[in-house]
Amino acid sequence: MKTLIYILMVIAVGIIGFNFTKLDSANVLQGDSSIAVISILAGLCTILLLGILLVSKKIAEKVKK
């Protein structure tokens, strides 16, 4: 399960990196840049949620012991 979470985190980082290349600094909220901003925020949320899942798994392991 941990390896799947780490793989998903790497994919999310890749998506964030790809969408940074699509950003137009002059028109951030117009055209393809708005989609890129939304995708970057979605990737960041994904990383945050997967991080929370990792921490909760570690807590559950310690509670069982």
N, C-alpha and C positions, 0 to 999 in steps of 0.2 A: 504494500500500500504506500509506503514511504517513497519508493522509487517512482511510482505513478505520479505522486504529488510533485516530486522534484521535476519529472519530465514535463508535467503541465506548467510548472513555473517557468521552465526554460522556453517552452512554446510561447507563453505569455510575454516573456521578455523579447523574444523574436518578433512577435506581433507589434510590440511597442516600438522596437527599433525600426521595423519596416515602415510604420506609420509616421515616424519622425521624418523619414525621407520624403513623405508626401505633403508635409506641412509647407505652406507658403506664408512666410513671416509677414508679408504685407497685408494679406487678406486671410486672417486665421479662421474666421467664421463664415467663409463663403466658398461654395463649390466643394471640391474634393478635400479641402483643408478641414471643413467642418466634420466630414466623415472621419478623417484622420484623428481629430481631437476626440471625438466620441470613442473611437477605437482605442486610443491611448488611455482614456479614462477607464474603459472597460477592462483593459489589460491590467491596469493598476489595481482595480477592484478585485480582479481575479487573483493577483498575487497576494493581496491583503487577506482575502478569504482563505486561500490555501495555507497561508502562514498561520492563521487562526486555527485551521484544521490540524496542522502539525502540532501546535502547542496543546490543543485539546487531546490529541492522541498521546502525547507525552505525559500529560496530567493523568489520563485514564490508566496508563501503564503504572504510574507511581501509586495510584490509589489501590490498584489490584494487589500490589506487593505489600 
